[in-house]
Amino acid sequence: MVPGTIGYYTEIDVNNPVEVKVYSLGDQIMVDVMQADSAGETRAFRQIKEALQSELESQFGPRLVITPYKTLEPARHKIDSPRSGR
């Protein structure tokens, strides 16, 4: 088990599985919704993303922050890069 992991789900037996990872990062709870297909969001991905967003908004109101993937992508490459020193 990875430290800080609260929950993990992945679809099985589908071409483009959706993954949901929930983990703690400091005093925050992070929820990642991802899909392997880079060609666009599938209907299943949109449904889970919209359901999670709706439920989290109802529970946490203005404390909920949604960061678009395009905002996260440059930072992820910097961290994952072997030249970044990590």
MMTF fields as JSON, N, C-alpha, C and O atoms, coordinates in Angstrom:
{
  "mmtfVersion": "1.0.0",
  "mmtfProducer": "UNKNOWN",
  "numBonds": 343,
  "numAtoms": 344,
  "numGroups": 86,
  "numChains": 1,
  "numModels": 1,
  "chainsPerModel": [1],
  "groupsPerChain": [86],
  "chainIdList": ["A"],
  "bondAtomList": [4, 2, 8, 6, 12, 10, 16, 14, 20, 18, 24, 22, 28, 26, 32, 30, 36, 34, 40, 38, 44, 42, 48, 46, 52, 50, 56, 54, 60, 58, 64, 62, 68, 66, 72, 70, 76, 74, 80, 78, 84, 82, 88, 86, 92, 90, 96, 94, 100, 98, 104, 102, 108, 106, 112, 110, 116, 114, 120, 118, 124, 122, 128, 126, 132, 130, 136, 134, 140, 138, 144, 142, 148, 146, 152, 150, 156, 154, 160, 158, 164, 162, 168, 166, 172, 170, 176, 174, 180, 178, 184, 182, 188, 186, 192, 190, 196, 194, 200, 198, 204, 202, 208, 206, 212, 210, 216, 214, 220, 218, 224, 222, 228, 226, 232, 230, 236, 234, 240, 238, 244, 242, 248, 246, 252, 250, 256, 254, 260, 258, 264, 262, 268, 266, 272, 270, 276, 274, 280, 278, 284, 282, 288, 286, 292, 290, 296, 294, 300, 298, 304, 302, 308, 306, 312, 310, 316, 314, 320, 318, 324, 322, 328, 326, 332, 330, 336, 334, 340, 338],
  "bondOrderList": [1, 1, 1, 1, 1, 1, 1, 1, 1, 1, 1, 1, 1, 1, 1, 1, 1, 1, 1, 1, 1, 1, 1, 1, 1, 1, 1, 1, 1, 1, 1, 1, 1, 1, 1, 1, 1, 1, 1, 1, 1, 1, 1, 1, 1, 1, 1, 1, 1, 1, 1, 1, 1, 1, 1, 1, 1, 1, 1, 1, 1, 1, 1, 1, 1, 1, 1, 1, 1, 1, 1, 1, 1, 1, 1, 1, 1, 1, 1, 1, 1, 1, 1, 1, 1],
  "groupList": [{"groupName": "MET", "atomNameList": ["N", "CA", "C", "O"], "elementList": ["N", "C", "C", "O"], "formalChargeList": [0, 0, 0, 0], "bondAtomList": [1, 0, 2, 1, 3, 2], "bondOrderList": [1, 1, 2], "singleLetterCode": "M", "chemCompType": "L-PEPTIDE LINKING"}, {"groupName": "VAL", "atomNameList": ["N", "CA", "C", "O"], "elementList": ["N", "C", "C", "O"], "formalChargeList": [0, 0, 0, 0], "bondAtomList": [1, 0, 2, 1, 3, 2], "bondOrderList": [1, 1, 2], "singleLetterCode": "V", "chemCompType": "L-PEPTIDE LINKING"}, {"groupName": "PRO", "atomNameList": ["N", "CA", "C", "O"], "elementList": ["N", "C", "C", "O"], "formalChargeList": [0, 0, 0, 0], "bondAtomList": [1, 0, 2, 1, 3, 2], "bondOrderList": [1, 1, 2], "singleLetterCode": "P", "chemCompType": "L-PEPTIDE LINKING"}, {"groupName": "GLY", "atomNameList": ["N", "CA", "C", "O"], "elementList": ["N", "C", "C", "O"], "formalChargeList": [0, 0, 0, 0], "bondAtomList": [1, 0, 2, 1, 3, 2], "bondOrderList": [1, 1, 2], "singleLetterCode": "G", "chemCompType": "PEPTIDE LINKING"}, {"groupName": "THR", "atomNameList": ["N", "CA", "C", "O"], "elementList": ["N", "C", "C", "O"], "formalChargeList": [0, 0, 0, 0], "bondAtomList": [1, 0, 2, 1, 3, 2], "bondOrderList": [1, 1, 2], "singleLetterCode": "T", "chemCompType": "L-PEPTIDE LINKING"}, {"groupName": "ILE", "atomNameList": ["N", "CA", "C", "O"], "elementList": ["N", "C", "C", "O"], "formalChargeList": [0, 0, 0, 0], "bondAtomList": [1, 0, 2, 1, 3, 2], "bondOrderList": [1, 1, 2], "singleLetterCode": "I", "chemCompType": "L-PEPTIDE LINKING"}, {"groupName": "TYR", "atomNameList": ["N", "CA", "C", "O"], "elementList": ["N", "C", "C", "O"], "formalChargeList": [0, 0, 0, 0], "bondAtomList": [1, 0, 2, 1, 3, 2], "bondOrderList": [1, 1, 2], "singleLetterCode": "Y", "chemCompType": "L-PEPTIDE LINKING"}, {"groupName": "GLU", "atomNameList": ["N", "CA", "C", "O"], "elementList": ["N", "C", "C", "O"], "formalChargeList": [0, 0, 0, 0], "bondAtomList": [1, 0, 2, 1, 3, 2], "bondOrderList": [1, 1, 2], "singleLetterCode": "E", "chemCompType": "L-PEPTIDE LINKING"}, {"groupName": "ASP", "atomNameList": ["N", "CA", "C", "O"], "elementList": ["N", "C", "C", "O"], "formalChargeList": [0, 0, 0, 0], "bondAtomList": [1, 0, 2, 1, 3, 2], "bondOrderList": [1, 1, 2], "singleLetterCode": "D", "chemCompType": "L-PEPTIDE LINKING"}, {"groupName": "ASN", "atomNameList": ["N", "CA", "C", "O"], "elementList": ["N", "C", "C", "O"], "formalChargeList": [0, 0, 0, 0], "bondAtomList": [1, 0, 2, 1, 3, 2], "bondOrderList": [1, 1, 2], "singleLetterCode": "N", "chemCompType": "L-PEPTIDE LINKING"}, {"groupName": "LYS", "atomNameList": ["N", "CA", "C", "O"], "elementList": ["N", "C", "C", "O"], "formalChargeList": [0, 0, 0, 0], "bondAtomList": [1, 0, 2, 1, 3, 2], "bondOrderList": [1, 1, 2], "singleLetterCode": "K", "chemCompType": "L-PEPTIDE LINKING"}, {"groupName": "SER", "atomNameList": ["N", "CA", "C", "O"], "elementList": ["N", "C", "C", "O"], "formalChargeList": [0, 0, 0, 0], "bondAtomList": [1, 0, 2, 1, 3, 2], "bondOrderList": [1, 1, 2], "singleLetterCode": "S", "chemCompType": "L-PEPTIDE LINKING"}, {"groupName": "LEU", "atomNameList": ["N", "CA", "C", "O"], "elementList": ["N", "C", "C", "O"], "formalChargeList": [0, 0, 0, 0], "bondAtomList": [1, 0, 2, 1, 3, 2], "bondOrderList": [1, 1, 2], "singleLetterCode": "L", "chemCompType": "L-PEPTIDE LINKING"}, {"groupName": "GLN", "atomNameList": ["N", "CA", "C", "O"], "elementList": ["N", "C", "C", "O"], "formalChargeList": [0, 0, 0, 0], "bondAtomList": [1, 0, 2, 1, 3, 2], "bondOrderList": [1, 1, 2], "singleLetterCode": "Q", "chemCompType": "L-PEPTIDE LINKING"}, {"groupName": "ALA", "atomNameList": ["N", "CA", "C", "O"], "elementList": ["N", "C", "C", "O"], "formalChargeList": [0, 0, 0, 0], "bondAtomList": [1, 0, 2, 1, 3, 2], "bondOrderList": [1, 1, 2], "singleLetterCode": "A", "chemCompType": "L-PEPTIDE LINKING"}, {"groupName": "ARG", "atomNameList": ["N", "CA", "C", "O"], "elementList": ["N", "C", "C", "O"], "formalChargeList": [0, 0, 0, 0], "bondAtomList": [1, 0, 2, 1, 3, 2], "bondOrderList": [1, 1, 2], "singleLetterCode": "R", "chemCompType": "L-PEPTIDE LINKING"}, {"groupName": "PHE", "atomNameList": ["N", "CA", "C", "O"], "elementList": ["N", "C", "C", "O"], "formalChargeList": [0, 0, 0, 0], "bondAtomList": [1, 0, 2, 1, 3, 2], "bondOrderList": [1, 1, 2], "singleLetterCode": "F", "chemCompType": "L-PEPTIDE LINKING"}, {"groupName": "HIS", "atomNameList": ["N", "CA", "C", "O"], "elementList": ["N", "C", "C", "O"], "formalChargeList": [0, 0, 0, 0], "bondAtomList": [1, 0, 2, 1, 3, 2], "bondOrderList": [1, 1, 2], "singleLetterCode": "H", "chemCompType": "L-PEPTIDE LINKING"}],
  "groupTypeList": [0, 1, 2, 3, 4, 5, 3, 6, 6, 4, 7, 5, 8, 1, 9, 9, 2, 1, 7, 1, 10, 1, 6, 11, 12, 3, 8, 13, 5, 0, 1, 8, 1, 0, 13, 14, 8, 11, 14, 3, 7, 4, 15, 14, 16, 15, 13, 5, 10, 7, 14, 12, 13, 11, 7, 12, 7, 11, 13, 16, 3, 2, 15, 12, 1, 5, 4, 2, 6, 10, 4, 12, 7, 2, 14, 15, 17, 10, 5, 8, 11, 2, 15, 11, 3, 15],
  "groupIdList": [1, 2, 3, 4, 5, 6, 7, 8, 9, 10, 11, 12, 13, 14, 15, 16, 17, 18, 19, 20, 21, 22, 23, 24, 25, 26, 27, 28, 29, 30, 31, 32, 33, 34, 35, 36, 37, 38, 39, 40, 41, 42, 43, 44, 45, 46, 47, 48, 49, 50, 51, 52, 53, 54, 55, 56, 57, 58, 59, 60, 61, 62, 63, 64, 65, 66, 67, 68, 69, 70, 71, 72, 73, 74, 75, 76, 77, 78, 79, 80, 81, 82, 83, 84, 85, 86],
  "secStructList": [7, 7, 6, 6, 3, 3, 3, 3, 3, 3, 7, 7, 1, 1, 1, 1, 7, 3, 3, 3, 3, 3, 3, 3, 3, 6, 6, 3, 3, 3, 3, 3, 3, 3, 3, 1, 7, 6, 6, 7, 7, 7, 2, 2, 2, 2, 2, 2, 2, 2, 2, 2, 2, 2, 2, 2, 2, 2, 2, 2, 4, 4, 4, 7, 7, 7, 7, 7, 2, 2, 2, 2, 2, 2, 2, 2, 2, 2, 2, 2, 7, 4, 4, 4, 6, 7],
  "xCoordList": [0.843, 0.0, 0.892, 1.911, 0.498, 1.232, 0.812, -0.384, 1.765, 1.401, 0.483, 0.676, -0.505, -1.436, -2.609, -3.527, -2.6, -3.689, -4.953, -4.935, -6.037, -7.333, -8.171, -8.852, -8.119, -8.873, -8.349, -7.733, -8.604, -8.169, -9.175, -9.6, -9.551, -10.474, -9.993, -9.576, -10.05, -9.796, -10.771, -11.068, -11.257, -12.125, -11.288, -10.092, -11.927, -11.248, -12.014, -13.201, -11.307, -11.906, -12.54, -13.574, -11.917, -12.343, -11.108, -9.989, -11.308, -10.177, -9.483, -8.257, -10.237, -9.683, -10.15, -11.096, -9.493, -9.98, -9.895, -8.955, -10.894, -10.916, -10.328, -10.656, -9.461, -8.885, -9.26, -9.264, -9.57, -9.84, -8.895, -8.907, -8.085, -7.155, -7.484, -7.622, -7.608, -7.88, -6.754, -6.476, -6.107, -4.972, -4.83, -5.361, -4.1, -3.853, -2.506, -1.547, -2.465, -1.244, -1.196, -1.844, -0.42, -0.429, -1.785, -2.286, -2.395, -3.715, -4.836, -5.965, -4.525, -5.519, -5.814, -4.981, -7.002, -7.382, -7.421, -8.11, -6.692, -6.614, -7.412, -7.376, -8.134, -8.875, -8.434, -8.667, -7.803, -7.386, -8.319, -8.53, -8.877, -9.685, -8.92, -8.695, -8.525, -7.67, -8.199, -8.956, -7.758, -8.104, -6.9, -6.208, -6.645, -5.467, -5.541, -4.502, -6.725, -6.873, -6.587, -7.22, -5.631, -5.302, -6.142, -5.99, -7.027, -7.844, -9.053, -9.739, -9.322, -10.456, -11.176, -10.893, -12.106, -12.848, -13.932, -14.659, -14.037, -15.123, -16.355, -16.276, -17.474, -18.716, -18.565, -19.017, -17.936, -17.735, -16.883, -17.173, -15.834, -14.971, -15.765, -15.685, -16.525, -17.325, -18.333, -18.54, -18.966, -19.969, -19.358, -19.909, -18.226, -17.61, -17.085, -17.205, -16.501, -15.978, -17.113, -16.983, -18.216, -19.346, -19.998, -20.395, -20.116, -20.715, -19.844, -20.354, -18.532, -17.616, -17.646, -17.701, -17.608, -17.622, -18.899, -18.853, -20.022, -21.299, -21.332, -21.735, -20.907, -20.924, -19.945, -20.275, -18.746, -17.756, -18.201, -17.974, -18.836, -19.365, -20.443, -20.502, -21.298, -22.37, -21.802, -22.366, -20.707, -20.112, -19.164, -19.113, -18.411, -17.345, -17.544, -16.79, -18.541, -18.861, -17.656, -16.945, -17.419, -16.355, -14.935, -13.963, -14.815, -13.477, -12.976, -11.786, -13.884, -13.505, -12.778, -13.256, -11.627, -10.858, -10.61, -10.1, -10.971, -10.743, -9.648, -9.775, -8.579, -7.453, -7.5, -7.41, -7.639, -7.67, -6.367, -5.286, -6.497, -5.34, -4.247, -3.063, -4.633, -3.633, -2.778, -1.628, -3.316, -2.554, -1.555, -0.447, -1.947, -1.099, -0.022, 1.063, -0.289, 0.612, 2.045, 2.965, 2.303, 3.698, 4.419, 5.601, 3.743, 4.36, 4.676, 5.708, 3.798, 4.026, 5.261, 6.059, 5.432, 6.603, 7.885, 8.91, 7.825, 9.004, 9.394, 10.576, 8.408, 8.69, 9.159, 10.094, 8.524, 8.837, 10.113, 10.652, 10.597, 11.78, 13.022, 13.261, 13.83, 15.044, 16.036, 16.886, 15.929, 16.825, 16.397, 17.111, 15.24, 14.746, 15.45, 15.25, 16.273, 16.994, 16.209, 16.632, 15.075, 14.27, 14.358, 13.751],
  "yCoordList": [-1.174, 0.0, 1.241, 1.288, 2.227, 3.489, 4.378, 4.538, 4.959, 5.836, 6.977, 7.57, 7.269, 8.353, 7.937, 8.729, 6.701, 6.246, 6.022, 5.342, 6.602, 6.427, 5.43, 4.584, 5.533, 4.617, 4.609, 5.572, 3.497, 3.362, 2.485, 1.452, 2.906, 2.132, 2.203, 3.262, 1.084, 1.074, 0.113, -0.959, 0.513, -0.369, -1.521, -1.374, -2.657, -3.786, -4.221, -3.933, -4.918, -5.476, -4.425, -4.678, -3.246, -2.216, -1.7, -1.833, -1.115, -0.632, 0.583, 0.682, 1.49, 2.725, 2.866, 3.604, 2.163, 2.162, 3.53, 4.296, 3.804, 4.992, 4.596, 3.536, 5.446, 5.217, 6.369, 7.528, 6.053, 7.054, 6.762, 5.67, 7.749, 7.62, 8.712, 9.88, 8.327, 9.271, 9.112, 8.01, 10.237, 10.169, 11.488, 12.521, 11.421, 12.63, 13.213, 12.492, 14.528, 15.266, 16.432, 17.459, 16.257, 17.262, 17.29, 16.253, 18.476, 18.598, 18.596, 18.98, 18.162, 18.13, 16.692, 15.799, 16.494, 15.219, 15.447, 16.349, 14.639, 14.765, 13.641, 12.503, 13.96, 12.969, 13.117, 14.154, 12.088, 12.081, 11.175, 10.021, 11.695, 10.899, 10.901, 11.953, 9.721, 9.625, 8.568, 7.668, 8.728, 7.757, 7.565, 8.529, 6.329, 5.999, 6.546, 6.823, 6.704, 7.132, 8.617, 9.445, 8.956, 10.367, 11.005, 12.195, 10.233, 10.757, 11.549, 12.174, 11.537, 12.277, 11.5, 10.326, 12.168, 11.565, 10.634, 10.98, 9.447, 8.542, 8.93, 9.748, 8.344, 8.611, 8.185, 8.895, 7.034, 6.557, 7.541, 7.798, 8.093, 9.056, 10.308, 10.783, 10.841, 12.041, 11.791, 12.649, 10.61, 10.302, 10.245, 10.813, 9.565, 9.467, 10.819, 11.17, 11.585, 12.911, 13.83, 14.519, 13.843, 14.697, 14.263, 15.109, 12.947, 12.453, 12.812, 13.261, 12.617, 12.976, 14.474, 14.898, 15.266, 16.722, 17.167, 17.994, 16.639, 17.005, 16.634, 17.439, 15.417, 14.966, 15.761, 16.146, 16.005, 16.768, 18.211, 18.776, 18.82, 20.18, 20.228, 21.18, 19.207, 19.21, 19.013, 19.527, 18.285, 18.022, 19.126, 19.433, 19.724, 20.644, 22.078, 22.965, 22.322, 23.677, 24.424, 23.903, 25.642, 26.475, 25.978, 26.491, 24.991, 24.453, 23.544, 23.235, 23.111, 22.243, 23.053, 24.106, 22.56, 23.194, 22.146, 21.063, 22.472, 21.568, 22.168, 23.285, 21.415, 21.871, 21.155, 19.928, 21.902, 21.263, 20.518, 20.942, 19.409, 18.58, 19.376, 19.186, 20.257, 21.032, 21.887, 22.186, 22.279, 23.039, 22.131, 22.558, 20.886, 19.941, 19.328, 19.013, 19.156, 18.427, 18.965, 18.158, 20.278, 20.744, 20.441, 20.1, 20.556, 20.263, 18.783, 18.412, 17.935, 16.497, 16.107, 15.289, 16.681, 16.37, 16.817, 16.14, 17.938, 18.437, 17.484, 17.21, 16.986, 16.07, 14.728, 14.145, 14.222, 12.895, 12.86, 11.783, 13.997, 14.036, 13.582, 14.033, 12.68, 12.236, 13.383, 13.308, 14.428, 15.574, 16.539, 17.498, 16.3, 17.237, 17.044, 17.829, 15.996, 15.778, 14.981, 14.874, 14.417, 13.605, 12.158, 11.32],
  "zCoordList": [0.0, 0.0, 0.0, 0.688, -0.769, -0.85, 0.324, 0.567, 1.055, 2.18, 1.737, 0.675, 2.558, 2.253, 1.388, 1.178, 0.877, 0.014, 0.836, 1.862, 0.366, 1.018, 0.226, 0.806, -1.101, -1.94, -3.358, -3.816, -4.055, -5.439, -6.166, -5.65, -7.366, -8.195, -9.635, -10.103, -10.336, -11.768, -12.435, -11.909, -13.592, -14.361, -14.899, -15.151, -15.07, -15.681, -16.927, -17.083, -17.802, -19.013, -19.927, -20.546, -20.01, -20.957, -21.688, -21.192, -22.858, -23.658, -23.043, -23.094, -22.473, -21.902, -20.462, -20.187, -19.534, -18.149, -17.475, -17.689, -16.665, -15.828, -14.475, -13.942, -13.919, -12.606, -11.68, -12.094, -10.447, -9.427, -8.262, -7.693, -7.922, -6.795, -5.784, -6.146, -4.519, -3.444, -2.43, -1.959, -2.101, -1.187, -0.428, -0.834, 0.682, 1.463, 1.063, 0.788, 1.04, 0.728, 1.71, 1.507, 2.775, 3.841, 4.498, 4.935, 4.576, 5.184, 4.153, 4.459, 2.922, 1.848, 1.433, 1.586, 0.912, 0.311, -1.195, -1.672, -1.935, -3.392, -4.031, -3.562, -5.105, -5.868, -7.316, -7.939, -7.848, -9.253, -10.035, -9.663, -11.117, -12.036, -13.352, -13.949, -13.795, -14.983, -15.941, -15.578, -17.183, -18.214, -19.111, -19.439, -19.51, -20.306, -21.734, -22.334, -22.281, -23.672, -23.822, -23.168, -24.686, -24.902, -26.002, -26.28, -26.631, -27.729, -27.24, -28.048, -25.966, -25.436, -24.358, -24.119, -23.717, -22.622, -23.15, -24.081, -22.549, -22.879, -22.069, -21.152, -22.412, -21.68, -20.217, -19.319, -19.973, -18.609, -17.804, -16.635, -18.421, -17.745, -17.375, -16.241, -18.322, -18.048, -16.936, -16.078, -16.949, -15.932, -14.54, -13.598, -14.402, -13.07, -12.616, -11.442, -13.543, -13.194, -12.738, -11.726, -13.474, -13.125, -11.818, -11.017, -11.588, -10.347, -9.147, -8.12, -9.274, -8.182, -7.902, -6.748, -8.961, -8.781, -8.089, -7.179, -8.502, -7.899, -6.413, -5.574, -6.101, -4.708, -3.845, -2.724, -4.364, -3.601, -3.394, -2.324, -4.408, -4.252, -3.181, -2.403, -3.134, -2.131, -0.724, 0.242, -0.597, 0.718, 1.192, 2.383, 0.253, 0.642, 0.172, 0.573, -0.668, -1.111, -1.662, -2.52, -1.176, -1.738, -1.42, -1.974, -0.538, -0.25, -1.361, -1.424, -2.245, -3.362, -4.426, -4.849, -4.854, -5.925, -6.996, -6.709, -8.23, -9.346, -10.213, -10.716, -10.379, -11.184, -12.525, -12.571, -13.622, -14.943, -15.227, -14.819, -15.931, -16.268, -16.976, -16.698, -17.881, -18.626, -17.69, -18.012, -16.55, -15.565, -14.847, -14.521, -14.604, -13.884, -14.771, -14.283, -16.041, -16.935, -16.954, -16.821, -17.109, -17.11, -15.799, -15.817, -14.685, -13.386, -13.263, -12.704, -13.779, -13.714, -14.51, -14.051, -15.701, -16.506, -15.81, -15.891, -15.14, -14.433, -13.3, -13.094, -12.578, -11.469, -11.995, -11.446, -13.056, -13.58, -14.394, -14.648, -14.802, -15.667, -14.911, -13.79, -15.52, -14.853, -14.633, -13.745, -15.428, -15.291, -14.206, -13.913, -13.605, -12.589, -11.244, -10.318, -11.141, -9.906, -8.884, -7.733, -9.275, -8.343, -8.701, -8.035]
}
